Amino acid sequence: MAKLKTLLLHPDATVRRDLRRVLEGANFLQVLGEAVSAFEALELLEAIPYGALFLGVDLPGGVTGLELAQMLAGRKNKPALIFLAVAEAQAYAAFELGATDYLLWPAGEDRMQKTLAKLSEFKARFREVPMPEKWAEAAPPSADSWSEGDGETVSLPLEDDEQDNFLSALKQAWDTNQHRTPEIEKLAVSQDGRMYLVPYNQIVFVEAYEDYSYVNTATQKYLTSYRLKYLEERLAPHRFFRVHRKFLVNLDMVTEIASLPGSNFMLRTAGRTRIELPISRRRLASLKQVLGF
C-alpha cells in the first residue's frame, strides 16, 4: 500500500532529526525530504505529491508557516498540515487555515499518537490517480539539485531500496477535491510581527510591488509576500479583476469608471477616501463585459 509522502519543514535541524525519528514508527508515512524555508518547500511540492507537511510556525526567508498554509489553500492537492510551535498563540489562526493539527514541540508520546491518528484518517481519504499523459511521457527528473530557472532538481535522501518506488511516486497525483475543507474567504497577512486574517470583502485593491504586493483595505495597508499573479488567481472567483499590470481591484468597491484625456480610463472606489486606479486599455473591454456595461 502506498505511503503518505511527508515533508519536514523547520529551520532547526535538531527538530527535523527528532521528528524524523518519531515518524519512523508510523508505517503509513514516508518522509521524503526536508526544507528550511517556505520557498524551498514550494519547490519540493512542485516535484513531489506530498500528502503531509510538518512545518514550523516561524520560518526564515520572509514567509511564515501560516502564510505558506494560505498559499497552499487554493491547491487541488493540498497536503495535511501539522504545525510545530512552542506556544499556543497561533493555534486558532492555524486551524482557520485548515490545519490538520497543531503540536507544541517537543510533543509527548500520547500527544504524538493523536496526531498520527489524524494523519491516518486523512490518508484514508486519498486515492492515487495518474498524472496527465504529457507528464507521464516525460523523462523523470534527475536527482542532483533544483532551481527554478535552470532545469535542475532537488536532491532528496533516499534509501537504495526506495529509488524505484520514489520515481514511480513522481508520476502520481493525489485527488482530494471531494474531501477538501472549504476555503475560508480571508487572506493571511503579517504586520508588525502579528498575523491578521483579512476578509476578502474588506480588501479594496492590491498593488504589485517588485516580487511582493500591498493589500489595501479602507483603513490599512499590508505588505505581503504574495505575488500579484497568485492573488489574481485566488481572488478572481470573488469578484476581483486585474485592471492593470500593477493593480487588482475588488469590483464590489468600484463606484465609477471615468475617461481621461488621451483615451485613458480610470476607476474610483467607494469609501471615506476615494481611490483612483488606472485601467489598462487592453483590459477595458473585459472589465466592461464583467460589469455588464
VOPAGU-2260 file (C-alpha; in pm, 1 decimal, decimal comma):
REM VOPAGU-2260
SITE   aa  ch    i         X         Y         Z
SITE  MET   A    0       0,0       0,0       0,0
SITE  ALA   A    1     131,4     342,6     -92,7
SITE  LYS   A    2     253,5     554,8     196,2
SITE  LEU   A    3     174,0     918,4     266,1
SITE  LYS   A    4     467,5    1121,6     131,9
SITE  THR   A    5     582,3    1355,2     408,5
SITE  LEU   A    6     795,3    1671,5     409,4
SITE  LEU   A    7     964,0    1813,8     719,9
SITE  LEU   A    8     984,9    2194,6     711,6
SITE  HIS   A    9    1165,6    2356,0    1004,9
SITE  PRO   A   10    1471,9    2582,7    1040,7
SITE  ASP   A   11    1611,7    2377,1    1331,5
SITE  ALA   A   12    1798,8    2068,2    1213,7
SITE  THR   A   13    1761,4    1910,0    1559,3
SITE  VAL   A   14    1383,7    1937,2    1540,2
SITE  ARG   A   15    1384,7    1778,0    1194,9
SITE  ARG   A   16    1610,7    1497,1    1315,3
SITE  ASP   A   17    1398,3    1424,6    1623,4
SITE  LEU   A   18    1076,8    1441,6    1423,2
SITE  ARG   A   19    1214,1    1202,2    1163,6
SITE  ARG   A   20    1296,0     953,1    1440,7
SITE  VAL   A   21     946,8     981,6    1586,3
SITE  LEU   A   22     786,4     924,6    1246,3
SITE  GLU   A   23     993,3     613,8    1174,7
SITE  GLY   A   24     740,0     415,9    1376,1
SITE  ALA   A   25     448,1     525,4    1156,9
SITE  ASN   A   26     437,2     261,0     884,1
SITE  PHE   A   27     185,4     456,2     673,0
SITE  LEU   A   28     417,1     760,2     637,5
SITE  GLN   A   29     726,7     801,0     420,4
SITE  VAL   A   30     948,5    1100,9     491,6
SITE  LEU   A   31    1075,8    1223,0     154,8
SITE  GLY   A   32    1277,1    1535,2     210,2
SITE  GLU   A   33    1343,0    1824,2     446,0
SITE  ALA   A   34    1334,4    2200,3     395,5
SITE  VAL   A   35    1425,5    2509,7     594,0
SITE  SER   A   36    1222,9    2785,6     425,8
SITE  ALA   A   37     879,1    2812,0     267,7
SITE  PHE   A   38    1037,6    2876,0     -73,1
SITE  GLU   A   39    1234,5    2550,8     -53,5
SITE  ALA   A   40     916,2    2369,3      44,0
SITE  LEU   A   41     725,0    2515,3    -251,0
SITE  GLU   A   42     994,2    2393,1    -490,8
SITE  LEU   A   43     972,8    2042,7    -344,2
SITE  LEU   A   44     593,3    2049,3    -361,0
SITE  GLU   A   45     615,1    2117,7    -734,6
SITE  ALA   A   46     814,5    1795,2    -783,4
SITE  ILE   A   47     659,9    1555,5    -532,7
SITE  PRO   A   48     291,5    1489,0    -447,4
SITE  TYR   A   49     330,4    1528,9     -72,2
SITE  GLY   A   50      37,2    1417,2     137,4
SITE  ALA   A   51     161,3    1555,7     469,7
SITE  LEU   A   52     369,0    1855,2     573,3
SITE  PHE   A   53     510,0    1907,0     922,8
SITE  LEU   A   54     601,6    2275,2     939,5
SITE  GLY   A   55     722,7    2531,4    1188,1
SITE  VAL   A   56     518,2    2842,6    1254,5
SITE  ASP   A   57     822,2    3071,4    1233,0
SITE  LEU   A   58    1031,2    3023,4     920,0
SITE  PRO   A   59    1321,7    3220,0     767,1
SITE  GLY   A   60    1302,5    3395,9     432,4
SITE  GLY   A   61    1010,4    3629,3     493,4
SITE  VAL   A   62     724,6    3376,7     463,9
SITE  THR   A   63     587,7    3219,6     783,2
SITE  GLY   A   64     429,9    2879,0     818,0
SITE  LEU   A   65      85,5    3037,3     835,8
SITE  GLU   A   66     148,1    3236,1     518,1
SITE  LEU   A   67     261,3    2918,4     343,7
SITE  ALA   A   68     -61,3    2749,6     454,4
SITE  GLN   A   69    -254,4    3036,9     299,4
SITE  MET   A   70     -60,5    2995,0     -26,5
SITE  LEU   A   71    -147,9    2624,7     -34,0
SITE  ALA   A   72    -516,1    2676,2      49,3
SITE  GLY   A   73    -625,1    2704,7    -312,4
SITE  ARG   A   74    -440,0    2396,6    -434,5
SITE  LYS   A   75    -635,0    2096,5    -550,9
SITE  ASN   A   76    -391,3    1852,6    -388,5
SITE  LYS   A   77    -336,0    2030,5     -58,3
SITE  PRO   A   78    -137,4    1817,0     190,1
SITE  ALA   A   79    -228,5    1768,2     553,4
SITE  LEU   A   80     -59,9    2044,4     757,4
SITE  ILE   A   81      76,1    1975,5    1104,7
SITE  PHE   A   82     218,9    2287,1    1268,1
SITE  LEU   A   83     505,3    2275,4    1520,0
SITE  ALA   A   84     520,2    2560,8    1771,1
SITE  VAL   A   85     648,8    2649,8    2116,6
SITE  ALA   A   86     326,1    2823,2    2224,1
SITE  GLU   A   87     -46,4    2808,0    2151,6
SITE  ALA   A   88     -70,0    3173,6    2042,1
SITE  GLN   A   89    -126,1    3098,5    1674,1
SITE  ALA   A   90    -323,3    2776,1    1703,9
SITE  TYR   A   91    -655,4    2941,5    1619,5
SITE  ALA   A   92    -515,5    3100,1    1302,8
SITE  ALA   A   93    -363,2    2765,5    1200,5
SITE  PHE   A   94    -692,1    2577,1    1233,6
SITE  GLU   A   95    -872,7    2858,4    1049,1
SITE  LEU   A   96    -633,0    2788,9     761,9
SITE  GLY   A   97    -727,1    2421,2     757,6
SITE  ALA   A   98    -450,0    2270,9     972,5
SITE  THR   A   99    -484,3    1901,0    1049,5
SITE  ASP   A  100    -312,4    1952,9    1384,9
SITE  TYR   A  101    -107,5    2199,7    1590,1
SITE  LEU   A  102     167,0    2049,9    1806,4
SITE  LEU   A  103     357,0    2211,1    2092,2
SITE  TRP   A  104     707,5    2080,6    2029,4
SITE  PRO   A  105     858,8    1870,6    2169,3
SITE  ALA   A  106     541,5    1664,5    2193,8
SITE  GLY   A  107     483,1    1374,2    2429,7
SITE  GLU   A  108     421,7    1023,0    2302,3
SITE  ASP   A  109      48,5    1026,4    2376,2
SITE  ARG   A  110       2,4    1361,1    2202,2
SITE  MET   A  111     201,5    1241,6    1900,6
SITE  GLN   A  112     -17,5     932,5    1871,8
SITE  LYS   A  113    -323,7    1156,7    1842,0
SITE  THR   A  114    -157,5    1343,8    1556,2
SITE  LEU   A  115     -70,4    1018,9    1379,9
SITE  ALA   A  116    -429,0     902,7    1418,6
SITE  LYS   A  117    -548,6    1220,2    1245,6
SITE  LEU   A  118    -296,9    1164,6     965,4
SITE  SER   A  119    -406,3     803,1     926,4
SITE  GLU   A  120    -765,4     920,7     888,4
SITE  PHE   A  121    -652,7    1185,7     638,4
SITE  LYS   A  122    -462,6     924,6     435,1
SITE  ALA   A  123    -773,4     706,5     411,0
SITE  ARG   A  124    -939,3     979,2     204,0
SITE  PHE   A  125    -664,1     978,7     -56,9
SITE  ARG   A  126    -658,4     773,3    -375,3
SITE  GLU   A  127    -373,3     777,7    -624,9
SITE  VAL   A  128    -451,3     878,2    -984,2
SITE  PRO   A  129    -219,3     900,4   -1287,6
SITE  MET   A  130     -67,3    1234,4   -1375,7
SITE  PRO   A  131    -167,7    1393,7   -1708,3
SITE  GLU   A  132     -44,2    1190,3   -2005,3
SITE  LYS   A  133     201,0    1455,0   -2121,2
SITE  TRP   A  134     369,7    1437,4   -1778,3
SITE  ALA   A  135     373,2    1060,5   -1773,8
SITE  GLU   A  136     555,1    1054,9   -2107,7
SITE  ALA   A  137     819,7    1299,6   -1993,5
SITE  ALA   A  138    1155,3    1171,0   -1876,1
SITE  PRO   A  139    1187,4    1156,8   -1495,6
SITE  PRO   A  140    1391,5    1439,6   -1347,1
SITE  SER   A  141    1749,7    1388,9   -1236,1
SITE  ALA   A  142    1819,1    1366,8    -864,4
SITE  ASP   A  143    2100,8    1618,2    -837,2
SITE  SER   A  144    1966,8    1961,1    -747,8
SITE  TRP   A  145    1683,3    2204,8    -827,4
SITE  SER   A  146    1646,5    2570,9    -908,0
SITE  GLU   A  147    1352,5    2731,7   -1081,8
SITE  GLY   A  148    1530,4    2865,5   -1383,9
SITE  ASP   A  149    1793,6    2611,0   -1489,4
SITE  GLY   A  150    1608,5    2279,3   -1505,9
SITE  GLU   A  151    1782,4    2113,1   -1212,3
SITE  THR   A  152    1602,7    1906,7    -948,0
SITE  VAL   A  153    1602,7    1878,5    -571,5
SITE  SER   A  154    1831,5    1625,4    -410,6
SITE  LEU   A  155    1647,6    1401,4    -161,4
SITE  PRO   A  156    1793,6    1147,7      84,1
SITE  LEU   A  157    1651,8     803,9     -10,0
SITE  GLU   A  158    1743,9     450,6      84,5
SITE  ASP   A  159    1861,5     233,2    -205,6
SITE  ASP   A  160    1552,1      13,2    -198,2
SITE  GLU   A  161    1325,8     320,9    -220,7
SITE  GLN   A  162    1455,3     452,9    -554,4
SITE  ASP   A  163    1209,8     267,5    -778,1
SITE  ASN   A  164     914,4     344,7    -554,7
SITE  PHE   A  165    1012,2     711,8    -540,1
SITE  LEU   A  166    1037,0     751,5    -918,8
SITE  SER   A  167     700,1     582,6    -952,1
SITE  ALA   A  168     554,3     818,3    -692,4
SITE  LEU   A  169     656,0    1119,0    -900,8
SITE  LYS   A  170     405,6    1000,3   -1164,1
SITE  GLN   A  171     111,9    1000,2    -925,4
SITE  ALA   A  172    -120,0    1283,3    -816,2
SITE  TRP   A  173    -337,8    1298,7    -510,2
SITE  ASP   A  174    -709,8    1361,6    -568,8
SITE  THR   A  175    -865,7    1510,1    -252,7
SITE  ASN   A  176   -1105,8    1752,0    -420,1
SITE  GLN   A  177   -1417,5    1585,8    -278,9
SITE  HIS   A  178   -1280,8    1597,9      75,2
SITE  ARG   A  179   -1120,5    1942,0      87,0
SITE  THR   A  180   -1211,2    2178,6     364,4
SITE  PRO   A  181   -1396,6    2474,7     207,3
SITE  GLU   A  182   -1170,2    2774,5     159,8
SITE  ILE   A  183   -1219,6    3047,7     417,3
SITE  GLU   A  184   -1265,7    3382,8     245,6
SITE  LYS   A  185    -981,9    3551,0     432,5
SITE  LEU   A  186    -625,9    3638,3     341,1
SITE  ALA   A  187    -346,4    3582,3     593,1
SITE  VAL   A  188    -116,1    3885,1     615,1
SITE  SER   A  189     157,8    3987,7     857,8
SITE  GLN   A  190     223,5    4326,9    1008,9
SITE  ASP   A  191     447,8    4426,2    1299,0
SITE  GLY   A  192     513,4    4062,7    1379,5
SITE  ARG   A  193     144,7    3972,6    1404,2
SITE  MET   A  194     -73,2    3764,2    1173,2
SITE  TYR   A  195    -406,5    3904,7    1054,8
SITE  LEU   A  196    -681,4    3731,5     858,3
SITE  VAL   A  197    -830,3    3994,2     627,8
SITE  PRO   A  198   -1176,4    3912,2     486,3
SITE  TYR   A  199   -1182,0    3932,4     107,8
SITE  ASN   A  200   -1475,0    4173,5     113,0
SITE  GLN   A  201   -1267,6    4424,5     312,0
SITE  ILE   A  202    -990,9    4436,9      50,8
SITE  VAL   A  203   -1029,7    4740,8    -175,6
SITE  PHE   A  204    -737,2    4675,7    -410,3
SITE  VAL   A  205    -398,0    4506,1    -435,2
SITE  GLU   A  206     -88,1    4672,4    -576,6
SITE  ALA   A  207     215,6    4488,2    -711,8
SITE  TYR   A  208     549,2    4585,5    -560,0
SITE  GLU   A  209     852,1    4406,8    -710,6
SITE  ASP   A  210     808,3    4038,9    -609,5
SITE  TYR   A  211     562,3    4131,2    -333,4
SITE  SER   A  212     230,0    4311,3    -312,9
SITE  TYR   A  213      46,7    4564,8     -98,8
SITE  VAL   A  214    -301,3    4464,4      14,5
SITE  ASN   A  215    -513,4    4772,7      79,2
SITE  THR   A  216    -829,8    4789,8     290,1
SITE  ALA   A  217   -1021,6    5108,2     367,1
SITE  THR   A  218    -805,9    5166,3     675,7
SITE  GLN   A  219    -489,0    4955,6     644,3
SITE  LYS   A  220    -210,4    4877,4     400,7
SITE  TYR   A  221     -24,1    4544,8     435,0
SITE  LEU   A  222     299,3    4446,5     260,5
SITE  THR   A  223     268,4    4075,1     178,7
SITE  SER   A  224     493,0    3809,5      29,1
SITE  TYR   A  225     228,0    3714,6    -227,8
SITE  ARG   A  226     286,5    3785,0    -596,7
SITE  LEU   A  227       5,8    3970,8    -772,6
SITE  LYS   A  228     -44,1    3680,7   -1015,2
SITE  TYR   A  229    -108,0    3441,6    -726,0
SITE  LEU   A  230    -358,8    3680,6    -567,8
SITE  GLU   A  231    -529,9    3733,3    -903,7
SITE  GLU   A  232    -585,6    3357,5    -938,2
SITE  ARG   A  233    -702,0    3327,1    -578,7
SITE  LEU   A  234    -932,8    3628,9    -569,2
SITE  ALA   A  235   -1077,3    3623,7    -921,9
SITE  PRO   A  236   -1365,1    3391,4    -818,4
SITE  HIS   A  237   -1452,9    3650,2    -551,2
SITE  ARG   A  238   -1517,4    3939,0    -796,9
SITE  PHE   A  239   -1164,2    4077,8    -812,5
SITE  PHE   A  240   -1038,4    4199,5   -1151,2
SITE  ARG   A  241    -688,7    4280,1   -1283,0
SITE  VAL   A  242    -743,0    4630,2   -1422,2
SITE  HIS   A  243    -374,0    4698,1   -1479,6
SITE  ARG   A  244     -48,6    4505,3   -1467,6
SITE  LYS   A  245       9,2    4655,4   -1121,9
SITE  PHE   A  246    -343,6    4661,5    -979,5
SITE  LEU   A  247    -609,1    4410,3    -878,0
SITE  VAL   A  248    -936,8    4563,0    -760,6
SITE  ASN   A  249   -1245,5    4443,9    -572,6
SITE  LEU   A  250   -1526,4    4514,2    -820,4
SITE  ASP   A  251   -1779,1    4543,4    -536,4
SITE  MET   A  252   -1586,3    4854,0    -427,9
SITE  VAL   A  253   -1594,5    5024,0    -770,2
SITE  THR   A  254   -1832,6    5320,5    -794,7
SITE  GLU   A  255   -1727,4    5489,2   -1119,0
SITE  ILE   A  256   -1532,0    5444,3   -1441,1
SITE  ALA   A  257   -1415,8    5775,5   -1585,9
SITE  SER   A  258   -1249,2    5867,5   -1913,9
SITE  LEU   A  259    -934,5    6081,0   -1915,9
SITE  PRO   A  260    -757,5    6283,0   -2186,5
SITE  GLY   A  261    -569,0    6073,3   -2437,5
SITE  SER   A  262    -824,9    5789,4   -2445,4
SITE  ASN   A  263    -720,9    5675,8   -2098,5
SITE  PHE   A  264    -953,5    5548,4   -1828,1
SITE  MET   A  265    -956,0    5514,7   -1452,2
SITE  LEU   A  266   -1191,9    5381,5   -1188,7
SITE  ARG   A  267   -1286,4    5513,3    -847,6
SITE  THR   A  268   -1360,4    5304,1    -541,4
SITE  ALA   A  269   -1601,8    5350,4    -254,4
SITE  GLY   A  270   -1503,0    5455,4      95,0
SITE  ARG   A  271   -1429,0    5761,5     301,4
SITE  THR   A  272   -1120,5    5822,2      86,1
SITE  ARG   A  273   -1193,8    5767,4    -282,1
SITE  ILE   A  274    -913,6    5589,5    -463,5
SITE  GLU   A  275    -842,9    5630,1    -833,4
SITE  LEU   A  276    -674,2    5347,0   -1023,4
SITE  PRO   A  277    -566,3    5339,5   -1390,4
SITE  ILE   A  278    -727,2    5092,3   -1630,8
SITE  SER   A  279    -515,8    4928,1   -1897,5
SITE  ARG   A  280    -665,7    4984,5   -2243,4
SITE  ARG   A  281    -641,2    4618,4   -2332,5
SITE  ARG   A  282    -831,8    4523,0   -2016,1
SITE  LEU   A  283   -1108,3    4780,8   -2053,8
SITE  ALA   A  284   -1332,1    4572,5   -2281,0
SITE  SER   A  285   -1313,3    4272,8   -2047,1
SITE  LEU   A  286   -1389,8    4493,6   -1749,2
SITE  LYS   A  287   -1697,6    4641,8   -1917,4
SITE  GLN   A  288   -1816,0    4293,2   -2001,7
SITE  VAL   A  289   -1775,1    4175,6   -1643,0
SITE  LEU   A  290   -1960,6    4482,0   -1512,1
SITE  GLY   A  291   -2234,6    4444,1   -1770,5
SITE  PHE   A  292   -2170,6    4777,1   -1949,1
